[in-house]
Amino acid sequence: MEKIIDLDMTVADLVGKYPEIKDVLIEIGFKELQNKLMLNSVGKFMTFKRGSVVKNISMDHIKEKLIEHGYTIKESEISNDDKARLDKLKTFIERLSQGEDIDSVRADFAKEFSDVDSKEIMKAEEEIIASGVPIKEVQKLCDVHSALFHGATETEQGKKLKAIDEVGHPIYNLHKENDVIADLIDKTLSLLDKNDYKSVDIENFRKIRVHYTKKGDLIYPLLKVKYNIPGPSDVMWSVDDEIRDTFKKLDTNNRDEAWAEALKKNLQRAKEMIYKEENILFPTIEDKFTDEEWHNIYEDFKAYSGGLRADDEWKRETLDTDEVKSSYQSSMIELKGGHFRLDELEALLNTMPYEITFVDANDINAFFNDNGREKLFKRPMTAIGRDVYSCHPPKIEAMVREIIAMFKSGAKDQLGIWMNKEGHDCYVLYMAVRDEAGKYLGTMELVQEMDFAKEHFKDNK
């Protein structure tokens, strides 16, 4: 019987289909699969394509070894017509990137394309980035690129998203937030046109950060890691951050004509982001994400407060998440200094006055504690089992990589950073976790709110 390997399948699905392939994968270099827990966590979203990047193992080597062991590789197929259409679409985006007038490009685009699929748009931008165009250049022209497709996307052509009408679904809640943002933008533009700068409530726009944070924490990383669609993470995430940061800066500036012009420009960017979400991002994630993933995203949404509206409840058939935990309380962990029951250890970690994150030696998020309080840094449970880098926006990712690289090399054992987060002074401490022999086991991040210390020293001067 022919054993066919689809490289877009997850490792867990492939091992479920061909149990003997587990030993082959370990031989290739995926040694973590020796740990059953890794297979049942990371393996559920890790594909060969993603794994080759994380483990730095070439796809050619993976294919060669699988063929040696009698497996047939199934490559993703694209018809000649679809390939020609994609190549044509790329030329229009490239023309915009080279500075050509958008009206001229749009006129030619309209002759060639009566409609365009959201997945085609993402794929075209990804291939342009892969060809060597700097990501920062694509980010800079993100709004111009999306403006090209106005009126031609599948949703604008009448294909309605099912989730838009499903009250409480994460897409429904994001869509309703967009309605509030759009109304706020229109009212503010009207005030600016009347030169009524004093009546503009910038603080309301700063609340948009909650909407953008939900996407950054829960949507972009899942698309990138599990579905190998890095475009939104590489491009839209950075634009979200720029829009949010600009609103923050404009809240403190003098309200003159220059301020009004800067605000108008940022409002247009926020409006264009609504378009990109509704017509490019949402259709893609509705098509890709599973019911279980939407369930987990909805549950994680509950930790995000302070936005422009409260999320509606999702009255759906809940997934059966009750598991038998009869052995949980009685299971013991023996340590040199004593022992814990599992429930005792979990309670102890949750009692500590820190936000604790542990990233294992393979750079995978392995643990977050939960002390029941509002977190300064959101840690959605959907991020467990993902690589830590995918959980950070592009401008932060490089710093995270540098810190972990220093820990792995032994150049540093810890790094502390003071910062102000959401109006609170806090101390973030990164620490290398090593065994007695000095072997690197992972990285621990501790976040502690330090307002109490500031008040203490202020009162005791």
C-alpha positions as CSV (number, residue, x, y, z in Angstrom):
1,M,0.0,0.0,0.0
2,E,1.4,3.4,-1.0
3,K,2.2,5.7,1.9
4,I,1.5,9.3,0.8
5,I,2.9,12.2,2.8
6,D,1.2,15.6,2.6
7,L,3.8,18.1,3.7
8,D,1.0,20.5,4.8
9,M,-0.3,17.9,7.4
10,T,0.7,18.3,11.0
11,V,3.3,16.0,12.5
12,A,0.6,14.6,15.0
13,D,-1.8,13.8,12.1
14,L,1.0,12.0,10.2
15,V,2.1,10.0,13.2
16,G,-1.6,9.1,13.8
17,K,-1.9,7.9,10.2
18,Y,1.5,6.2,10.0
19,P,2.7,5.4,13.6
20,E,6.1,4.0,12.3
21,I,7.0,7.4,10.8
22,K,7.7,8.8,14.3
23,D,11.1,6.9,14.4
24,V,11.9,8.2,10.9
25,L,11.2,11.8,12.1
26,I,13.4,11.4,15.1
27,E,16.2,10.0,12.9
28,I,15.8,13.1,10.6
29,G,16.3,15.4,13.5
30,F,13.0,15.9,15.2
31,K,14.3,14.4,18.5
32,E,11.6,16.2,20.6
33,L,9.1,13.6,19.3
34,Q,10.6,11.1,21.8
35,N,8.6,13.0,24.3
36,K,5.0,12.1,24.0
37,L,3.9,15.4,25.5
38,M,5.7,17.3,22.7
39,L,4.0,15.2,20.1
40,N,0.6,15.9,21.6
41,S,1.2,19.6,22.0
42,V,3.6,21.1,19.5
43,G,3.0,18.2,17.1
44,K,-0.7,19.2,16.7
45,F,0.2,22.4,14.8
46,M,3.8,21.8,13.5
47,T,3.9,20.9,9.8
48,F,7.1,19.7,8.0
49,K,7.4,23.1,6.4
50,R,7.3,25.0,9.7
51,G,9.4,22.3,11.4
52,S,12.2,22.7,8.8
53,V,12.4,26.4,9.7
54,V,12.3,25.9,13.5
55,K,14.8,23.0,13.5
56,N,17.0,24.4,10.6
57,I,16.6,21.2,8.6
58,S,16.3,21.6,4.9
59,M,13.1,20.5,3.2
60,D,15.2,18.7,0.6
61,H,16.8,16.6,3.3
62,I,13.4,15.8,4.9
63,K,12.0,14.8,1.5
64,E,15.0,12.6,0.7
65,K,14.8,10.7,4.0
66,L,11.1,10.2,3.7
67,I,11.5,8.8,0.2
68,E,14.3,6.5,1.4
69,H,11.9,5.0,3.9
70,G,9.3,4.3,1.3
71,Y,7.0,7.4,1.5
72,T,5.6,9.2,-1.5
73,I,5.7,13.0,-1.2
74,K,2.5,14.9,-2.1
75,E,3.3,18.4,-3.2
76,S,0.8,21.2,-3.2
77,E,-0.5,21.6,-6.7
78,I,-1.5,24.9,-8.4
79,S,-2.9,25.0,-11.9
80,N,-1.2,26.9,-14.7
81,D,-4.1,29.2,-14.8
82,D,-4.0,30.0,-11.1
83,K,-0.2,30.4,-11.3
84,A,-0.6,32.9,-14.2
85,R,-3.3,34.8,-12.3
86,L,-1.1,35.0,-9.2
87,D,1.9,36.2,-11.2
88,K,-0.2,38.9,-12.9
89,L,-1.5,40.0,-9.5
90,K,2.0,40.3,-8.2
91,T,2.9,42.6,-11.1
92,F,0.3,45.1,-10.0
93,I,1.5,45.1,-6.4
94,E,5.1,45.4,-7.6
95,R,4.2,48.4,-9.8
96,L,2.8,50.2,-6.7
97,S,5.9,49.3,-4.7
98,Q,8.0,51.0,-7.4
99,G,6.0,54.2,-6.9
100,E,3.6,54.1,-9.9
101,D,0.4,56.2,-9.5
102,I,-2.3,54.1,-7.9
103,D,-5.0,55.3,-10.3
104,S,-3.0,54.1,-13.2
105,V,-2.3,50.7,-11.7
106,R,-6.0,50.3,-10.6
107,A,-7.2,51.0,-14.1
108,D,-5.1,48.2,-15.5
109,F,-6.0,46.0,-12.6
110,A,-9.8,46.4,-13.3
111,K,-9.3,45.3,-16.9
112,E,-7.6,42.0,-15.7
113,F,-9.5,41.2,-12.5
114,S,-13.2,41.5,-11.9
115,D,-12.8,40.0,-8.5
116,V,-9.9,38.7,-6.3
117,D,-9.8,36.1,-3.5
118,S,-8.4,37.2,-0.1
119,K,-6.0,34.2,-0.1
120,E,-4.6,35.4,-3.5
121,I,-3.8,38.8,-2.1
122,M,-1.9,37.3,0.9
123,K,-0.1,34.8,-1.3
124,A,1.0,37.5,-3.8
125,E,2.4,39.7,-1.0
126,E,4.2,36.7,0.6
127,E,5.8,35.8,-2.7
128,I,7.0,39.4,-3.1
129,I,8.6,39.3,0.4
130,A,10.1,35.9,-0.4
131,S,11.6,37.4,-3.6
132,G,13.8,39.7,-1.5
133,V,11.7,42.8,-1.1
134,P,12.3,44.1,2.4
135,I,9.4,43.4,4.8
136,K,9.6,47.1,6.0
137,E,9.0,48.2,2.4
138,V,5.9,46.0,2.1
139,Q,4.7,47.3,5.5
140,K,5.2,50.9,4.4
141,L,3.1,50.3,1.3
142,C,0.5,48.1,3.0
143,D,-2.3,50.6,2.8
144,V,-1.5,51.4,-0.9
145,H,-1.5,47.8,-1.8
146,S,-4.9,47.1,-0.2
147,A,-6.4,50.2,-1.8
148,L,-5.8,48.6,-5.1
149,F,-8.4,45.9,-4.4
150,H,-11.2,48.1,-3.2
151,G,-14.4,46.9,-4.8
152,A,-12.9,43.7,-6.1
153,T,-12.6,41.3,-3.1
154,E,-14.9,38.3,-2.7
155,T,-16.8,39.9,0.3
156,E,-17.4,43.1,-1.7
157,Q,-18.7,40.9,-4.6
158,G,-21.4,39.5,-2.3
159,K,-19.8,36.5,-0.6
160,K,-20.9,37.1,3.0
161,L,-19.0,35.6,5.9
162,K,-21.0,33.1,7.9
163,A,-19.4,34.2,11.2
164,I,-20.6,37.8,10.7
165,D,-24.1,36.7,11.6
166,E,-23.2,34.4,14.4
167,V,-23.6,36.5,17.5
168,G,-20.6,36.2,19.8
169,H,-18.3,34.4,17.4
170,P,-14.8,36.0,17.6
171,I,-15.1,37.3,14.0
172,Y,-18.6,38.8,14.9
173,N,-17.1,40.6,17.9
174,L,-14.1,41.9,15.9
175,H,-16.5,43.0,13.1
176,K,-18.7,44.9,15.6
177,E,-15.6,46.6,17.1
178,N,-14.8,47.7,13.5
179,D,-18.3,49.2,13.2
180,V,-17.6,51.3,16.4
181,I,-14.1,52.3,15.2
182,A,-15.5,53.3,11.8
183,D,-18.2,55.5,13.3
184,L,-15.7,57.1,15.6
185,I,-13.4,57.8,12.7
186,D,-16.2,59.5,10.7
187,K,-17.3,61.6,13.6
188,T,-13.7,62.7,14.3
189,L,-13.0,63.6,10.6
190,S,-16.1,65.7,10.7
191,L,-14.8,67.6,13.7
192,L,-11.5,68.1,12.1
193,D,-13.1,69.5,8.9
194,K,-14.8,72.1,11.1
195,N,-11.5,72.9,12.8
196,D,-13.1,71.8,16.1
197,Y,-9.9,70.2,17.5
198,K,-10.8,70.6,21.1
199,S,-13.8,68.2,20.8
200,V,-11.7,65.3,19.5
201,D,-11.4,62.5,22.1
202,I,-8.1,60.9,21.4
203,E,-8.4,58.7,24.4
204,N,-11.2,56.8,22.7
205,F,-8.8,56.0,19.8
206,R,-6.2,54.7,22.2
207,K,-8.8,52.0,23.2
208,I,-8.3,50.6,19.7
209,R,-5.2,48.9,21.0
210,V,-7.4,46.2,22.6
211,H,-8.8,45.3,19.2
212,Y,-5.3,45.2,17.7
213,T,-3.9,43.3,20.6
214,K,-6.5,40.5,20.2
215,K,-5.3,40.1,16.6
216,G,-1.7,40.2,17.5
217,D,-1.9,37.7,20.4
218,L,-4.5,35.3,19.0
219,I,-4.9,35.6,15.2
220,Y,-1.6,36.5,13.5
221,P,0.6,33.8,15.3
222,L,-1.9,31.0,14.6
223,L,-2.0,31.9,10.9
224,K,1.8,32.0,10.7
225,V,2.7,29.0,12.8
226,K,0.0,26.4,12.0
227,Y,-1.2,27.5,8.6
228,N,2.1,28.8,7.2
229,I,0.5,32.2,6.2
230,P,3.0,34.7,7.6
231,G,1.8,37.8,5.6
232,P,-0.5,39.2,8.3
233,S,2.1,38.6,11.0
234,D,4.9,40.1,9.0
235,V,3.0,43.1,7.6
236,M,-0.4,43.9,9.3
237,W,0.9,43.4,12.8
238,S,3.5,46.2,12.4
239,V,1.0,48.5,10.8
240,D,-1.3,47.9,13.8
241,D,1.5,48.9,16.1
242,E,2.3,52.1,14.1
243,I,-1.4,53.2,14.2
244,R,-1.7,52.5,17.9
245,D,1.6,54.3,18.7
246,T,0.7,57.3,16.6
247,F,-2.6,57.7,18.5
248,K,-0.7,57.6,21.8
249,K,1.7,60.3,20.6
250,L,-1.1,62.6,19.3
251,D,-2.8,62.5,22.7
252,T,0.0,64.6,24.2
253,N,0.7,67.0,21.3
254,N,-0.5,70.6,20.9
255,R,-3.7,70.7,18.9
256,D,-2.7,72.8,15.9
257,E,-3.0,72.3,12.1
258,A,0.0,70.0,12.0
259,W,-1.6,67.9,14.7
260,A,-4.9,67.8,12.8
261,E,-3.1,66.7,9.6
262,A,-1.2,64.0,11.4
263,L,-4.4,62.8,13.0
264,K,-6.3,62.7,9.7
265,K,-3.5,60.6,8.2
266,N,-3.6,58.1,11.0
267,L,-7.4,58.0,10.9
268,Q,-7.2,57.0,7.2
269,R,-4.7,54.3,8.1
270,A,-7.0,52.9,10.8
271,K,-9.9,53.0,8.2
272,E,-7.8,51.1,5.7
273,M,-7.0,48.5,8.4
274,I,-10.7,48.0,8.8
275,Y,-10.9,47.3,5.1
276,K,-8.0,44.8,5.2
277,E,-9.6,43.0,8.2
278,E,-13.1,42.7,6.8
279,N,-12.1,41.8,3.2
280,I,-8.7,40.1,3.4
281,L,-8.0,38.8,7.0
282,F,-11.5,37.7,8.1
283,P,-12.3,35.6,5.0
284,T,-9.0,33.8,5.4
285,I,-9.3,32.9,9.1
286,E,-12.9,31.9,8.7
287,D,-11.8,29.4,6.0
288,K,-8.8,28.1,7.9
289,F,-9.5,28.0,11.7
290,T,-11.1,25.0,13.2
291,D,-14.1,25.0,15.6
292,E,-11.8,24.1,18.4
293,E,-9.5,27.0,17.6
294,W,-12.4,29.4,17.5
295,H,-13.6,28.1,20.9
296,N,-10.2,28.7,22.4
297,I,-9.9,32.1,20.9
298,Y,-13.3,33.1,22.2
299,E,-12.3,31.9,25.7
300,D,-9.0,33.9,25.5
301,F,-11.0,37.0,24.3
302,K,-12.4,37.2,27.9
303,A,-9.0,38.4,29.2
304,Y,-9.0,41.5,27.0
305,S,-10.9,44.4,28.6
306,G,-10.9,48.1,28.2
307,G,-11.9,48.2,24.5
308,L,-14.5,50.3,22.7
309,R,-17.2,47.7,23.3
310,A,-17.9,44.6,25.4
311,D,-17.8,41.3,23.5
312,D,-21.2,39.6,22.9
313,E,-21.6,36.2,24.5
314,W,-21.3,33.2,22.1
315,K,-24.2,31.0,22.7
316,R,-23.0,27.8,21.0
317,E,-22.7,24.2,21.6
318,T,-19.7,24.1,23.8
319,L,-16.9,21.6,23.1
320,D,-16.6,18.8,25.6
321,T,-13.5,19.9,27.5
322,D,-14.1,18.0,30.7
323,E,-11.4,15.5,31.1
324,V,-11.0,12.9,33.8
325,K,-8.6,14.2,36.3
326,S,-8.9,11.5,39.0
327,S,-5.1,11.1,39.2
328,Y,-4.4,14.9,39.2
329,Q,-4.7,15.7,42.8
330,S,-3.0,12.5,44.0
331,S,-0.1,12.5,41.5
332,M,3.2,13.4,43.3
333,I,6.3,15.2,42.0
334,E,9.4,14.1,43.9
335,L,12.1,16.8,44.1
336,K,15.4,16.9,46.0
337,G,14.0,19.4,48.5
338,G,10.7,17.5,49.0
339,H,7.6,16.8,47.0
340,F,4.4,18.4,45.7
341,R,1.1,17.1,44.5
342,L,0.4,18.5,41.1
343,D,-2.5,20.7,42.3
344,E,-0.3,22.0,45.1
345,L,2.5,22.9,42.7
346,E,0.1,24.7,40.3
347,A,-1.5,26.6,43.2
348,L,1.9,27.6,44.5
349,L,3.0,29.0,41.1
350,N,-0.3,30.8,40.8
351,T,0.1,32.3,44.3
352,M,3.4,34.0,43.4
353,P,3.1,37.8,42.8
354,Y,4.5,37.4,39.3
355,E,3.4,36.8,35.8
356,I,5.5,33.7,35.0
357,T,6.3,32.3,31.6
358,F,8.5,29.4,30.8
359,V,9.9,28.9,27.3
360,D,11.6,25.5,26.8
361,A,14.9,24.7,25.2
362,N,13.2,24.4,21.8
363,D,11.9,28.0,22.1
364,I,8.3,26.7,22.7
365,N,5.9,28.4,25.1
366,A,5.5,25.6,27.8
367,F,3.9,27.3,30.8
368,F,2.0,30.4,31.9
369,N,0.8,30.9,35.5
370,D,-2.5,32.5,36.4
371,N,-2.8,34.4,39.6
372,G,-6.4,35.4,38.8
373,R,-5.5,39.1,38.3
374,E,-5.5,41.2,35.1
375,K,-2.2,40.6,33.4
376,L,0.1,43.4,32.3
377,F,1.2,41.1,29.4
378,K,-1.6,39.0,28.0
379,R,-0.7,35.3,27.9
380,P,-3.5,33.5,25.9
381,M,-3.6,29.7,26.5
382,T,-3.8,29.3,22.7
383,A,-0.1,30.4,22.7
384,I,1.0,27.3,24.6
385,G,2.8,24.9,22.3
386,R,3.8,27.7,19.8
387,D,7.3,29.0,19.3
388,V,7.9,32.1,21.4
389,Y,9.0,34.3,18.5
390,S,5.6,34.0,16.7
391,C,4.0,35.6,19.7
392,H,5.8,38.9,19.3
393,P,5.4,41.6,16.7
394,P,8.2,41.9,14.2
395,K,9.8,44.9,15.9
396,I,10.1,43.0,19.2
397,E,10.9,39.6,17.8
398,A,14.6,40.5,17.1
399,M,15.1,41.5,20.7
400,V,13.6,38.2,22.0
401,R,15.8,36.2,19.7
402,E,18.9,38.1,20.9
403,I,18.1,37.5,24.6
404,I,17.5,33.7,24.1
405,A,20.6,33.4,21.9
406,M,22.7,35.0,24.7
407,F,21.2,32.6,27.3
408,K,21.9,29.5,25.0
409,S,25.5,30.6,24.4
410,G,26.1,31.3,28.0
411,A,27.0,34.9,27.4
412,K,24.3,36.0,29.9
413,D,22.2,34.3,32.6
414,Q,19.7,37.1,33.2
415,L,18.5,40.4,31.9
416,G,16.2,42.9,33.6
417,I,14.1,45.7,32.1
418,W,12.2,48.4,33.8
419,M,9.2,49.7,31.9
420,N,5.8,51.4,32.2
421,K,2.9,49.3,31.0
422,E,-0.7,50.5,30.9
423,G,0.2,53.2,33.5
424,H,1.9,50.8,35.8
425,D,5.7,50.6,36.6
426,C,6.9,47.1,36.3
427,Y,10.0,45.0,36.2
428,V,10.5,42.3,33.6
429,L,13.3,39.8,34.4
430,Y,14.4,37.2,31.9
431,M,16.5,34.3,33.3
432,A,18.2,31.4,31.8
433,V,17.1,28.1,33.3
434,R,20.0,25.6,33.6
435,D,20.5,22.1,35.2
436,E,23.2,21.4,37.7
437,A,25.7,20.8,34.9
438,G,24.9,24.1,33.3
439,K,22.9,22.7,30.4
440,Y,20.3,25.2,29.0
441,L,16.8,24.0,29.7
442,G,14.8,27.1,28.8
443,T,14.0,30.7,29.6
444,M,11.9,32.1,32.4
445,E,10.2,35.5,32.3
446,L,9.0,37.1,35.5
447,V,6.9,40.2,35.4
448,Q,6.1,42.1,38.6
449,E,4.1,45.3,39.0
450,M,6.3,47.7,41.1
451,D,3.8,50.5,41.9
452,F,3.8,49.3,45.5
453,A,7.6,49.8,45.7
454,K,7.3,53.3,44.2
455,E,4.7,54.2,46.8
456,H,6.8,52.8,49.6
457,F,9.9,54.8,48.8
458,K,7.8,57.9,48.1
459,D,6.2,57.7,51.5
460,N,9.5,57.0,53.3
461,K,11.7,59.7,51.9
